[in-house]
Amino acid sequence: MDLKNLKRALPFLIKARIVPLIIGHKGTGKTQVSYQMGKQLGFDRVYNLRLALCADAGDITGLPNFVTVNGEERTTFRPPAYFPRKDEKVLIVLDEINRVQNRQILNAIFQMVERDRRIGEYAFPEDTAIIALANPPTDEYSGTIDFTDEAFRSRFCHISYMPTDEEYLSYIGTEGNFHGNVVNFLSQEENRTFIHGKKSPFSVDYMTPDYRVWEYISDLEKLNVDKDLLPELLTGMVGVSATARYITFQESQDKKVPITLSEVLANDNIASKAKALVNNIEILSTTFDYVLNEAKSRTASKNTFSKLELEGIRELALNSNVELTFKLLKDLNAEESFNLSADAHIILDNIELNKLIFLSVGILKENEIHLMEKILNNTLTDEDLSHVS
């Protein structure tokens, strides 16, 4: 991911309470980007926690403090410098996470980056955000963390970051305050390879799906992340294969549109259209609203549905989500334009579903269901008719 897209992605991840792990070579501006995003997103303070300098878990949790409460000694912890002060919005940067000294420190970090953001008994304020930074786990850099460890892997969105040459040149020419000779030398096409010594982006192909990360992805989807950003963010949580399948599925869902009212009332291949949308509750709900609003309109104008129109509604009901069908039939039954009891043989010809729906909405009693089954099966006798009042 380049600098431009990293700056676009971070606000989404922070809002979704997902901790990004920005993996990039030294000197690529990872820390600088963190400070810029903190300022841009309105944080009162950005605290850079250099994990390579932390000797033990106390540097993360705070040093123990022994107090007496009601005659009993208790252990509390003095808040470290990076803890937010009262009413302070803080962005915590976990720098050099690949150089954590021991497992106790890492375990403290694991608790910190969970969704509830805690350290021991201390809960960070809701608006506290966390970003983690690391060099790639390659021979070029010393490091103690196994990026493929499942406990480590699943707690972050792993982002392979490398700015483009143009982004780097833009930085050193403006914000970096570099000497003109350096800027001009590196700007020449034949000298571009000297910018980073032919380094290449680090691959996060070690990522695989995990129970935990689907919650992260669900929260991202609720934010309507830009379509071009989503694949790389998903790859950093569930890997290449799962991302490809998910994006294909998402694209197929995006192409689906509600069945129109005219299609329903004309019974235009409604059964197959409803089946194709059976798992898309939001789109089906829109079609059901079309039908209900039409029923209300016809009640107001004292018009009713024709047999063909009722058949279309029947196909929609039979092949849709059952819970939605329950709600639709309940609402329709309140409309004078739609006599559900009288039109039962038209609306639903599935006997088992008849029982469920009609008993659920309280329209037919057990003996009426029994008669309806006989009507549908052409087994109604004169004796049955004699019991009908």
C-alpha positions in Angstrom: 0.0 0.0 0.0 1.4 3.4 -0.9 1.3 6.6 1.2 -1.8 8.0 -0.4 -3.9 4.9 0.2 -2.5 4.4 3.7 -3.8 7.9 4.6 -7.2 6.9 3.2 -7.3 3.6 5.0 -6.3 4.6 8.5 -9.4 6.6 9.3 -11.6 3.6 8.4 -9.5 1.2 10.6 -9.4 3.6 13.5 -13.2 4.2 13.4 -13.8 0.5 13.3 -11.5 0.0 16.3 -9.2 -2.2 14.3 -5.5 -1.8 15.0 -3.4 -1.4 11.8 0.0 -3.0 11.8 2.0 -0.9 9.3 4.9 -3.0 8.1 7.5 -1.1 6.1 11.2 -0.5 5.6 13.2 2.0 7.8 13.0 5.6 6.7 9.7 5.2 4.8 7.9 7.6 7.2 5.7 5.2 9.2 6.1 7.2 12.4 5.6 10.5 10.5 2.4 9.3 8.9 1.1 8.3 12.4 1.7 11.9 13.7 0.1 13.4 10.6 -3.0 11.2 11.0 -3.3 12.0 14.7 -3.4 15.7 13.8 -5.7 15.2 10.9 -8.2 13.1 12.9 -8.3 15.6 15.9 -6.3 13.7 18.5 -5.1 15.9 21.4 -1.8 13.9 21.7 0.1 11.3 19.7 2.3 9.2 22.0 5.1 7.1 20.4 5.7 4.1 22.6 9.1 2.7 21.6 8.6 -1.0 22.4 12.2 -1.9 21.8 13.1 0.2 24.8 10.6 -1.4 27.1 12.4 -3.7 29.5 9.4 -5.5 31.0 5.6 -5.5 31.1 5.7 -2.7 33.8 6.6 -0.3 31.1 3.2 -1.1 29.5 1.0 -1.7 32.5 2.6 0.8 34.9 4.6 0.2 38.0 2.9 -1.4 41.0 1.6 0.8 43.7 0.6 -0.7 47.1 -2.3 1.0 48.8 -4.4 0.3 51.9 -8.2 0.3 51.5 -10.4 -0.3 54.6 -7.4 -1.8 56.3 -6.6 -4.2 53.5 -3.5 -3.9 51.3 -4.1 -3.8 47.6 -2.0 -3.5 44.5 -2.8 -0.9 42.0 -0.7 0.4 39.1 0.6 3.9 38.5 -0.5 5.0 35.1 2.3 5.2 32.5 2.9 8.5 30.6 1.1 7.3 27.6 -2.2 6.8 29.4 -4.8 9.4 28.4 -5.3 12.2 30.9 -8.9 13.2 31.8 -10.9 14.2 28.7 -7.8 13.7 26.5 -8.1 12.0 23.1 -4.9 10.0 22.5 -3.4 8.1 19.5 -1.0 5.5 20.8 1.7 4.4 18.4 3.2 1.0 19.2 6.6 1.6 17.5 9.0 -1.2 16.6 6.6 -3.9 17.7 8.8 -6.5 15.9 11.5 -5.8 18.5 9.5 -6.5 21.7 11.9 -7.9 24.3 9.8 -10.6 25.9 6.5 -12.5 25.9 5.2 -10.6 29.0 5.4 -7.3 27.1 3.7 -8.9 24.1 0.9 -10.3 26.3 0.3 -6.8 27.7 0.1 -5.4 24.2 -2.3 -8.2 23.2 -4.7 -7.0 25.9 -4.3 -3.4 24.9 -5.3 -4.0 21.3 -8.4 -6.0 22.0 -11.7 -4.4 21.1 -12.4 -3.3 24.7 -9.0 -1.6 25.0 -7.8 -2.5 28.5 -4.6 -2.9 30.5 -5.3 -4.9 33.6 -8.2 -3.1 35.3 -7.7 0.1 33.4 -10.1 0.7 30.5 -8.9 3.2 27.9 -11.4 5.9 26.9 -13.7 5.0 24.0 -11.9 7.5 21.6 -8.4 6.1 22.3 -6.9 4.8 19.1 -3.8 2.5 18.5 -1.5 2.1 15.5 1.3 -0.5 15.5 4.5 -0.1 13.4 7.1 -2.7 12.4 9.9 -3.4 10.0 9.5 -6.5 7.9 10.5 -9.8 9.6 13.4 -10.3 7.1 17.1 -10.8 7.5 17.6 -7.1 7.0 16.1 -6.3 10.4 16.6 -7.7 13.9 13.3 -8.9 15.4 11.9 -11.3 18.0 8.2 -11.6 16.8 6.9 -14.4 14.6 4.4 -12.6 12.4 2.8 -15.9 11.5 1.9 -16.7 15.2 -1.9 -16.9 15.3 -2.3 -14.9 18.5 -0.2 -12.1 16.9 -1.6 -12.4 13.4 -5.3 -12.1 14.3 -5.1 -9.0 16.4 -4.1 -6.6 13.7 -4.8 -5.6 10.1 -1.4 -6.2 8.5 -0.5 -3.6 6.0 2.5 -3.8 3.8 3.5 -0.2 3.3 5.9 1.3 0.8 5.6 4.9 -0.6 6.0 5.4 -4.3 9.1 7.2 -5.6 6.9 10.1 -6.5 5.5 10.3 -2.9 9.0 10.2 -1.4 10.3 12.9 -3.7 7.3 15.1 -3.0 8.0 14.7 0.7 11.7 15.5 0.6 11.0 18.4 -1.7 8.5 20.0 0.7 8.0 18.8 4.2 11.4 17.1 4.5 13.4 20.3 4.0 16.1 18.4 2.1 19.0 20.1 0.4 18.4 20.9 -3.2 21.3 18.8 -4.4 19.8 15.7 -2.8 16.3 16.4 -4.2 17.6 17.1 -7.7 19.8 14.0 -7.7 17.1 11.6 -6.6 14.6 13.2 -9.0 16.6 12.2 -12.0 15.1 9.0 -13.6 18.4 7.2 -13.7 19.0 7.8 -10.0 15.6 6.6 -8.8 16.9 3.2 -7.7 19.1 4.9 -5.1 16.1 6.1 -3.2 15.6 2.8 -1.5 18.3 0.5 -2.8 15.8 -1.7 -4.8 13.8 -2.7 -1.8 10.4 -4.2 -2.5 7.2 -4.3 -0.5 6.8 -7.0 2.1 4.2 -9.7 1.4 1.5 -10.5 4.0 0.6 -13.8 2.3 0.9 -15.5 5.6 -2.5 -14.2 6.7 -5.4 -16.7 7.0 -9.0 -16.4 8.2 -9.7 -16.5 11.9 -12.9 -16.3 14.0 -11.8 -12.9 15.4 -11.3 -11.0 12.2 -14.7 -11.5 10.6 -16.0 -9.2 13.3 -13.5 -6.7 12.1 -14.6 -7.1 8.5 -18.2 -6.7 9.5 -17.5 -3.4 11.2 -15.5 -2.2 8.1 -18.4 -3.1 5.8 -20.7 -1.0 8.0 -18.5 2.0 7.2 -18.8 1.6 3.4 -15.0 1.5 2.9 -13.9 2.7 -0.6 -14.1 -0.3 -3.0 -10.6 0.1 -4.1 -9.2 0.0 -0.6 -11.2 -2.9 0.8 -9.3 -5.8 -1.0 -5.9 -4.8 0.5 -7.4 -4.4 4.0 -9.1 -7.7 3.8 -5.9 -9.4 2.6 -4.2 -8.0 5.8 -6.8 -9.9 7.9 -7.9 -13.0 6.1 -5.3 -13.5 3.3 -5.4 -13.6 -0.4 -7.6 -16.6 -1.1 -10.4 -15.6 1.3 -10.3 -12.0 0.1 -10.7 -13.0 -3.6 -13.7 -15.1 -2.7 -15.2 -12.4 -0.6 -14.8 -9.7 -3.1 -16.4 -11.9 -5.8 -19.3 -12.5 -3.5 -19.6 -8.8 -2.7 -19.6 -7.8 -6.3 -22.4 -10.3 -7.0 -24.4 -8.9 -4.2 -23.9 -5.3 -5.4 -25.3 -6.2 -8.8 -28.6 -7.3 -7.2 -31.5 -4.9 -7.2 -35.0 -5.1 -5.6 -37.7 -6.8 -7.6 -40.0 -4.1 -8.8 -43.7 -3.8 -8.0 -44.6 -4.2 -11.6 -42.6 -7.4 -11.8 -44.4 -8.8 -8.8 -47.9 -7.8 -9.9 -47.2 -9.3 -13.4 -45.8 -12.5 -11.8 -42.7 -12.0 -14.0 -40.6 -15.0 -13.0 -41.0 -14.0 -9.4 -40.1 -17.4 -7.9 -36.6 -17.5 -9.3 -36.0 -13.8 -8.7 -37.0 -14.2 -5.0 -34.8 -17.3 -4.6 -31.8 -15.4 -5.9 -32.3 -12.8 -3.2 -33.4 -15.0 -0.3 -30.2 -14.2 1.7 -30.3 -10.5 0.9 -32.8 -9.3 3.6 -32.3 -5.6 2.8 -33.1 -5.9 -0.9 -36.1 -8.2 -0.3 -37.4 -5.8 2.4 -37.5 -3.1 -0.2 -39.7 -5.2 -2.5 -42.0 -6.2 0.4 -42.4 -2.5 1.1 -43.4 -1.9 -2.5 -46.2 -4.5 -2.1 -47.4 -3.2 1.2 -47.5 0.4 0.0 -49.5 -0.7 -3.0 -52.0 -2.5 -0.7 -52.4 0.7 1.3 -52.9 2.7 -1.8 -55.5 0.3 -3.1 -57.3 0.3 0.2 -57.5 4.1 0.1 -58.9 4.0 -3.4 -61.1 0.9 -2.6 -59.5 -1.2 -5.2 -58.4 -4.9 -4.8 -55.7 -7.2 -6.3 -56.5 -9.3 -9.3 -55.9 -13.1 -9.4 -52.7 -12.6 -11.4 -51.4 -10.0 -9.0 -52.1 -12.3 -6.0 -50.2 -15.1 -7.7 -47.2 -12.8 -8.0 -47.4 -12.0 -4.3 -47.8 -15.7 -3.6 -44.6 -16.5 -5.5 -42.7 -13.7 -3.7 -43.9 -15.0 -0.3 -43.2 -18.7 -1.0 -39.7 -18.1 -2.1 -38.5 -15.4 0.3 -37.2 -15.2 3.8 -39.9 -16.7 6.1 -39.6 -14.0 8.7 -40.1 -11.3 6.1 -43.1 -13.2 4.8 -44.7 -13.4 8.3 -44.4 -9.6 8.6 -45.7 -8.9 5.1 -48.8 -11.1 5.6 -49.5 -9.6 8.9 -49.4 -6.1 7.5 -51.3 -7.0 4.4 -54.1 -8.5 6.4 -54.8 -5.1 7.9 -55.6 -3.7 4.4 -59.1 -4.0 3.0 -57.6 -4.3 -0.5 -56.2 -7.7 0.5 -58.4 -10.4 1.9 -55.9 -13.0 3.1 -58.3 -15.5 4.5 -60.5 -15.6 1.3 -57.4 -15.7 -0.9 -55.5 -18.3 1.0 -55.7 -20.9 -1.7 -54.1 -18.4 -4.1 -51.5 -16.9 -1.9 -50.0 -20.0 -0.5 -50.2 -23.5 -1.9 -47.4 -24.9 0.3 -49.4 -26.8 3.1 -46.6 -26.8 5.7 -45.9 -23.1 5.1 -49.6 -22.5 5.3 -49.7 -23.9 8.8 -46.8 -21.9 9.9 -47.8 -18.6 8.5 -51.6 -18.7 9.0 -51.4 -19.9 12.5 -48.6 -17.4 13.3 -50.6 -14.4 12.2 -53.8 -15.8 13.9 -56.0 -15.6 10.8 -57.0 -19.3 10.6 -57.7 -21.7 13.4 -56.7 -25.3 13.5 -60.0 -26.6 12.0 -59.8 -24.0 9.3 -56.3 -25.1 8.4 -57.5 -28.7 8.2 -60.3 -27.6 5.7 -57.8 -25.6 3.7 -55.6 -28.6 3.3 -58.5 -30.6 2.0 -59.4 -27.9 -0.4 -55.9 -27.8 -1.7 -55.7 -31.6 -2.0 -59.2 -31.8 -3.6 -60.3 -34.2 -0.8 -63.1 -32.0 0.6 -66.3 -34.0 1.3 -70.0 -33.1 1.7 -69.6 -33.9 5.4 -66.8 -31.4 5.7 -69.0 -28.8 4.1 -71.8 -29.5 6.5 -69.5 -28.3 9.4 -68.7 -25.0 7.7 -70.9 -22.3 9.1 
